[in-house]
Amino acid sequence: MATTKRYTTITPLPAGISRETVLSTLHSHVDMIDLNPAHTERHEIPPPPEATPEEYHCTWYQITDKISYFPGYSGNVTFKACFHELMNGLQTHNYAPMGLDIKEKWTVGGNMPGEPVMPGEIGIGAPVQGLYLREDVEMRCNFLLTRFVRKVLKECLQTLVARLIKKAELQEAEATNRKLWESPSSPPMSPFSPGFPRKMHRFSTQTAMSEMDGIPKSPRLPVIPQENPPAEMEA
């Protein structure tokens, strides 16, 4: 007997991460597949015969997961999934064996600094200020497998979200550095920058003047005065 479970997860995003940066990852199908620790293989495929009229025009993949059923025993599960990009996120639909059907929707909500605070949905634990990542999951499977499937799915998605946030932070840092170096008033060069001179050469004034005259000369040695000059001998 099949049963359907639905749940929503809210993850606040760190300050400094823009909406566009997170959306760029959500709209990258390959990134969303590879960030999931359970996925071990992926191939883009044409729409399967069982695709609905709407899903027929989505992008389809065949994905292989490595699932640990209990300590010391694991196996591979291959399934088909379609990806559909939204203006504020991503929708996926996974068709797995044994009648397992998982629909996911990822969206970016909230406000960035300088944007008005819009009334948010109540009852989901969304923060009042700042951006957040929302994940809505609808899972349909045999009721005997519900607890196991939800546990595996929750662990994988927690890792995926953590990796997505870290990726967004690195992208923001790279974009900030690029803007600083491309701006007309660039900051002083760091000693660790590739273009920073590693060795400073010093020349004496005498050497520099000699080279300008075309006559190579060595720097003049200083004359050290003697405390007791030798006495003159009388004839």
ZIMO-V866437 format. One record per run of one state. SS is the DSSP state (hx for helix, st for strand, lp for the rest). FROM is the first residue (numbers start at 1). TO is the last residue. If there is no record, write none. Layout:
SS	FROM	TO
SS	FROM	TO
//
This chain:
lp	1	1
st	2	12
lp	13	18
hx	19	26
lp	27	28
hx	29	34
lp	35	38
st	39	45
lp	46	54
hx	55	57
lp	58	58
st	59	70
lp	71	72
st	73	86
lp	87	88
st	89	95
lp	96	100
st	101	110
lp	111	130
st	131	142
lp	143	145
hx	146	182
lp	183	204
hx	205	213
lp	214	235
//
